[in-house]
Amino acid sequence: MRTTSDDTIPGTVLFDGAMARKGYALNKMCYSFNDAANRAAFVADEDAYCAKYGLNAEQREAVRSRNVLALLAAGGNAYYLAKFAGIFGLDMQDIGAQQTGMTKEAFKAKLVAAGRD
């Protein structure tokens, strides 16, 4: 059972059974954000909301820092994390910028340039 990065795609965290178990509480919390009342409750008291779902210290720190890569490493599933990112107005370009270590503007420029090739 592998829970480390996939060597074929640098920086890729494999979401396998072990990661699903590791991230269960985090993903369950993010799924709850389908409901507007839950999003509001999270924004009102983030720590209490994380505690309600039983997030561990690694997951809580990743949530506090809004670090998508740390959330993935903590067992987060990209589909559920999109709900979390949406609360803060982050889109896929923001996430891509985090993943590549670029600013959003630089990441967008890279995408435009790749589309010209």
MODELLER restraints for C-alpha pairs under 7 A, 6 or more apart:
rsr = mdl.restraints
at = mdl.atoms
rsr.add(forms.Gaussian(group=physical.xy_distance, feature=features.Distance(at['CA:3:A'], at['CA:14:A']), mean=6.18, stdev=0.5))
rsr.add(forms.Gaussian(group=physical.xy_distance, feature=features.Distance(at['CA:3:A'], at['CA:18:A']), mean=6.59, stdev=0.5))
rsr.add(forms.Gaussian(group=physical.xy_distance, feature=features.Distance(at['CA:3:A'], at['CA:19:A']), mean=6.33, stdev=0.5))
rsr.add(forms.Gaussian(group=physical.xy_distance, feature=features.Distance(at['CA:4:A'], at['CA:13:A']), mean=6.20, stdev=0.5))
rsr.add(forms.Gaussian(group=physical.xy_distance, feature=features.Distance(at['CA:4:A'], at['CA:14:A']), mean=6.66, stdev=0.5))
rsr.add(forms.Gaussian(group=physical.xy_distance, feature=features.Distance(at['CA:5:A'], at['CA:11:A']), mean=6.14, stdev=0.5))
rsr.add(forms.Gaussian(group=physical.xy_distance, feature=features.Distance(at['CA:5:A'], at['CA:12:A']), mean=5.30, stdev=0.5))
rsr.add(forms.Gaussian(group=physical.xy_distance, feature=features.Distance(at['CA:5:A'], at['CA:13:A']), mean=4.63, stdev=0.5))
rsr.add(forms.Gaussian(group=physical.xy_distance, feature=features.Distance(at['CA:5:A'], at['CA:14:A']), mean=6.17, stdev=0.5))
rsr.add(forms.Gaussian(group=physical.xy_distance, feature=features.Distance(at['CA:6:A'], at['CA:12:A']), mean=5.58, stdev=0.5))
rsr.add(forms.Gaussian(group=physical.xy_distance, feature=features.Distance(at['CA:6:A'], at['CA:13:A']), mean=6.27, stdev=0.5))
rsr.add(forms.Gaussian(group=physical.xy_distance, feature=features.Distance(at['CA:6:A'], at['CA:14:A']), mean=6.24, stdev=0.5))
rsr.add(forms.Gaussian(group=physical.xy_distance, feature=features.Distance(at['CA:13:A'], at['CA:72:A']), mean=6.78, stdev=0.5))
rsr.add(forms.Gaussian(group=physical.xy_distance, feature=features.Distance(at['CA:13:A'], at['CA:73:A']), mean=6.54, stdev=0.5))
rsr.add(forms.Gaussian(group=physical.xy_distance, feature=features.Distance(at['CA:19:A'], at['CA:75:A']), mean=4.83, stdev=0.5))
rsr.add(forms.Gaussian(group=physical.xy_distance, feature=features.Distance(at['CA:20:A'], at['CA:75:A']), mean=6.10, stdev=0.5))
rsr.add(forms.Gaussian(group=physical.xy_distance, feature=features.Distance(at['CA:22:A'], at['CA:74:A']), mean=6.93, stdev=0.5))
rsr.add(forms.Gaussian(group=physical.xy_distance, feature=features.Distance(at['CA:22:A'], at['CA:75:A']), mean=5.23, stdev=0.5))
rsr.add(forms.Gaussian(group=physical.xy_distance, feature=features.Distance(at['CA:23:A'], at['CA:74:A']), mean=6.08, stdev=0.5))
rsr.add(forms.Gaussian(group=physical.xy_distance, feature=features.Distance(at['CA:23:A'], at['CA:75:A']), mean=3.68, stdev=0.5))
rsr.add(forms.Gaussian(group=physical.xy_distance, feature=features.Distance(at['CA:23:A'], at['CA:76:A']), mean=5.25, stdev=0.5))
rsr.add(forms.Gaussian(group=physical.xy_distance, feature=features.Distance(at['CA:25:A'], at['CA:53:A']), mean=5.75, stdev=0.5))
rsr.add(forms.Gaussian(group=physical.xy_distance, feature=features.Distance(at['CA:25:A'], at['CA:54:A']), mean=6.14, stdev=0.5))
rsr.add(forms.Gaussian(group=physical.xy_distance, feature=features.Distance(at['CA:25:A'], at['CA:55:A']), mean=5.82, stdev=0.5))
rsr.add(forms.Gaussian(group=physical.xy_distance, feature=features.Distance(at['CA:26:A'], at['CA:55:A']), mean=6.08, stdev=0.5))
rsr.add(forms.Gaussian(group=physical.xy_distance, feature=features.Distance(at['CA:26:A'], at['CA:59:A']), mean=6.90, stdev=0.5))
rsr.add(forms.Gaussian(group=physical.xy_distance, feature=features.Distance(at['CA:26:A'], at['CA:76:A']), mean=6.26, stdev=0.5))
rsr.add(forms.Gaussian(group=physical.xy_distance, feature=features.Distance(at['CA:27:A'], at['CA:76:A']), mean=5.84, stdev=0.5))
rsr.add(forms.Gaussian(group=physical.xy_distance, feature=features.Distance(at['CA:27:A'], at['CA:77:A']), mean=6.51, stdev=0.5))
rsr.add(forms.Gaussian(group=physical.xy_distance, feature=features.Distance(at['CA:27:A'], at['CA:80:A']), mean=5.80, stdev=0.5))
rsr.add(forms.Gaussian(group=physical.xy_distance, feature=features.Distance(at['CA:29:A'], at['CA:53:A']), mean=6.01, stdev=0.5))
rsr.add(forms.Gaussian(group=physical.xy_distance, feature=features.Distance(at['CA:30:A'], at['CA:80:A']), mean=5.39, stdev=0.5))
rsr.add(forms.Gaussian(group=physical.xy_distance, feature=features.Distance(at['CA:30:A'], at['CA:81:A']), mean=6.15, stdev=0.5))
rsr.add(forms.Gaussian(group=physical.xy_distance, feature=features.Distance(at['CA:30:A'], at['CA:83:A']), mean=5.94, stdev=0.5))
rsr.add(forms.Gaussian(group=physical.xy_distance, feature=features.Distance(at['CA:30:A'], at['CA:84:A']), mean=5.68, stdev=0.5))
rsr.add(forms.Gaussian(group=physical.xy_distance, feature=features.Distance(at['CA:31:A'], at['CA:80:A']), mean=5.74, stdev=0.5))
rsr.add(forms.Gaussian(group=physical.xy_distance, feature=features.Distance(at['CA:32:A'], at['CA:38:A']), mean=6.30, stdev=0.5))
rsr.add(forms.Gaussian(group=physical.xy_distance, feature=features.Distance(at['CA:33:A'], at['CA:39:A']), mean=5.17, stdev=0.5))
rsr.add(forms.Gaussian(group=physical.xy_distance, feature=features.Distance(at['CA:33:A'], at['CA:83:A']), mean=6.00, stdev=0.5))
rsr.add(forms.Gaussian(group=physical.xy_distance, feature=features.Distance(at['CA:33:A'], at['CA:84:A']), mean=6.97, stdev=0.5))
rsr.add(forms.Gaussian(group=physical.xy_distance, feature=features.Distance(at['CA:39:A'], at['CA:87:A']), mean=6.88, stdev=0.5))
rsr.add(forms.Gaussian(group=physical.xy_distance, feature=features.Distance(at['CA:42:A'], at['CA:49:A']), mean=5.41, stdev=0.5))
rsr.add(forms.Gaussian(group=physical.xy_distance, feature=features.Distance(at['CA:50:A'], at['CA:60:A']), mean=6.86, stdev=0.5))
rsr.add(forms.Gaussian(group=physical.xy_distance, feature=features.Distance(at['CA:58:A'], at['CA:74:A']), mean=6.43, stdev=0.5))
rsr.add(forms.Gaussian(group=physical.xy_distance, feature=features.Distance(at['CA:59:A'], at['CA:71:A']), mean=6.45, stdev=0.5))
rsr.add(forms.Gaussian(group=physical.xy_distance, feature=features.Distance(at['CA:59:A'], at['CA:74:A']), mean=5.67, stdev=0.5))
rsr.add(forms.Gaussian(group=physical.xy_distance, feature=features.Distance(at['CA:62:A'], at['CA:70:A']), mean=5.33, stdev=0.5))
rsr.add(forms.Gaussian(group=physical.xy_distance, feature=features.Distance(at['CA:62:A'], at['CA:71:A']), mean=5.35, stdev=0.5))
rsr.add(forms.Gaussian(group=physical.xy_distance, feature=features.Distance(at['CA:63:A'], at['CA:71:A']), mean=6.97, stdev=0.5))
rsr.add(forms.Gaussian(group=physical.xy_distance, feature=features.Distance(at['CA:68:A'], at['CA:95:A']), mean=6.74, stdev=0.5))
rsr.add(forms.Gaussian(group=physical.xy_distance, feature=features.Distance(at['CA:69:A'], at['CA:99:A']), mean=6.53, stdev=0.5))
rsr.add(forms.Gaussian(group=physical.xy_distance, feature=features.Distance(at['CA:85:A'], at['CA:91:A']), mean=7.00, stdev=0.5))
rsr.add(forms.Gaussian(group=physical.xy_distance, feature=features.Distance(at['CA:93:A'], at['CA:104:A']), mean=6.38, stdev=0.5))
rsr.add(forms.Gaussian(group=physical.xy_distance, feature=features.Distance(at['CA:93:A'], at['CA:108:A']), mean=6.93, stdev=0.5))
rsr.add(forms.Gaussian(group=physical.xy_distance, feature=features.Distance(at['CA:94:A'], at['CA:104:A']), mean=5.63, stdev=0.5))
rsr.add(forms.Gaussian(group=physical.xy_distance, feature=features.Distance(at['CA:97:A'], at['CA:103:A']), mean=5.62, stdev=0.5))
rsr.add(forms.Gaussian(group=physical.xy_distance, feature=features.Distance(at['CA:97:A'], at['CA:104:A']), mean=5.13, stdev=0.5))
rsr.add(forms.Gaussian(group=physical.xy_distance, feature=features.Distance(at['CA:97:A'], at['CA:107:A']), mean=5.43, stdev=0.5))
